[in-house]
């Protein structure tokens, strides 16, 4: 599988991950999957933004790294670093069963969605300038 080199494909997937997170939350499908889809939305938003600016798909999954890279093209992303660090914790821990599963409280799941929406909006506003 080869990742798309069209930044808008990444942003469309990010938008769908946000929608998925909201539907999962509304239907009580598990806050862990809500947090995971929020993490995925942020990752895809940032990768789409970086792809638009660099012409290359960014490597890795760290939201902190991707957000720092995005600050090279828009300093406003610096304000999102703390939020990226918060959501970043849900990338691995929510994907697989564990003997001590990560508990994601309702407030944190909702915060993950809000952060994903905010970063997606920042990306969209930044590329339309």
C-alpha positions in Angstrom: 0.0 0.0 0.0 1.3 3.4 -0.9 0.1 6.5 0.9 -1.6 9.1 -1.2 0.5 12.1 -2.2 -2.7 14.2 -2.4 -2.9 16.3 0.7 -6.7 16.6 0.4 -7.1 12.8 0.6 -5.4 12.9 4.1 -7.7 15.8 5.2 -10.8 13.9 4.0 -9.7 10.8 6.0 -9.1 13.1 9.0 -12.6 14.6 8.7 -14.1 11.0 8.6 -12.1 10.0 11.7 -13.6 13.0 13.6 -17.1 12.0 12.4 -16.4 8.4 13.5 -15.2 9.5 16.9 -18.4 11.5 17.5 -20.6 8.7 16.3 -18.8 6.2 18.6 -19.1 8.6 21.5 -22.8 9.2 21.0 -23.4 5.4 20.8 -21.4 4.5 23.8 -19.0 2.3 21.8 -16.1 2.8 24.1 -14.0 5.8 25.0 -10.8 4.0 24.0 -11.9 3.9 20.3 -13.1 7.5 20.5 -9.7 8.5 21.7 -8.0 6.4 19.0 -10.0 7.9 16.2 -9.3 11.4 17.5 -5.6 10.6 17.5 -5.9 9.3 14.0 -7.7 12.5 12.9 -5.0 14.7 14.3 -2.2 12.6 12.7 -3.9 12.7 9.3 -4.6 16.4 9.6 -1.0 17.2 10.3 0.3 14.8 7.7 -2.0 16.4 5.1 -0.8 19.9 6.1 2.8 18.8 5.9 2.3 17.1 2.6 0.8 20.3 1.1 3.9 22.2 2.2 6.7 19.7 1.5 5.3 17.4 -1.2 6.3 14.4 1.0 4.3 12.2 3.3 5.7 12.7 6.8 7.1 9.6 8.5 6.0 8.4 12.0 2.9 8.6 14.2 4.0 11.0 16.9 1.6 13.9 17.1 4.3 15.9 19.0 6.8 15.4 16.2 4.2 16.2 13.5 3.0 19.3 15.3 6.6 20.5 15.7 7.2 20.0 12.0 4.0 22.0 11.2 5.3 24.9 13.2 7.9 25.3 10.5 5.1 26.4 8.2 2.7 28.1 10.6 3.8 29.1 14.1 0.2 28.8 15.3 0.7 25.1 15.6 3.0 25.7 18.6 -0.1 26.4 20.7 -1.3 22.8 19.9 1.8 21.0 21.2 0.4 20.4 24.6 -2.9 19.1 23.2 -1.0 16.8 20.8 1.0 15.4 23.7 -2.3 14.7 25.6 -3.9 12.8 22.7 -0.6 11.1 21.7 -0.9 8.8 24.7 -3.9 7.1 23.0 -2.1 5.8 19.9 -0.8 2.5 21.1 -2.6 1.9 24.4 -6.1 2.0 22.9 -5.4 -0.3 19.9 -4.7 -3.6 21.6 -6.0 -5.6 24.5 -4.0 -5.3 27.7 -3.9 -6.9 31.1 -4.2 -3.4 32.5 -6.3 -1.6 30.0 -6.1 2.2 29.7 -9.2 3.7 31.2 -10.4 6.8 29.1 -12.9 8.8 31.2 -15.8 10.5 29.4 -14.3 14.0 29.8 -11.0 12.9 28.2 -12.7 11.3 25.3 -14.7 14.4 24.7 -11.5 16.5 25.0 -9.8 14.3 22.4 -12.6 15.0 20.0 -12.5 18.8 20.6 -8.7 18.8 20.1 -9.0 16.9 16.9 -11.6 19.3 15.6 -9.5 22.3 16.7 -6.4 21.0 14.9 -8.3 20.1 11.8 -9.8 23.6 11.7 -6.3 25.1 12.1 -5.1 23.0 9.2 -8.0 24.0 7.0 -7.7 27.7 7.9 -3.9 27.5 7.2 -4.1 25.9 3.8 -6.9 28.3 2.7 -4.8 31.4 3.4 
